[in-house]
């Protein structure tokens, strides 16, 4: 399997890096301050393949805090509102699509 950093990265608009928090699987986004946020609005937005590759590399290094990091498209609306850029991300930003069982 090819590493995400070795794959050809094509950016067609504003993008972010997203992953899942290792502690509980919650969706998180990479911030400009090299951290993670639960809020898409806090995500660092990149617009070039080189910037996306750098942000992804930094996110992948944080394998204790997050797993499965990848580049995802976003839309930036008037006023700076950041919205998911495709169906997959719209689903992920809303959280779980099923009710989790309560541990016994």
Secondary structure, DSSP 8 states (H G I E B T S, - for coil): ---TTTS-----S-EEEEEEETTT--EEEEBTTS-EES-GGGB--B-SHHHHHHHHHHHHH-TTTEEEEEEEEEEE-GGG-EEESSHHHHHHHH--SS------
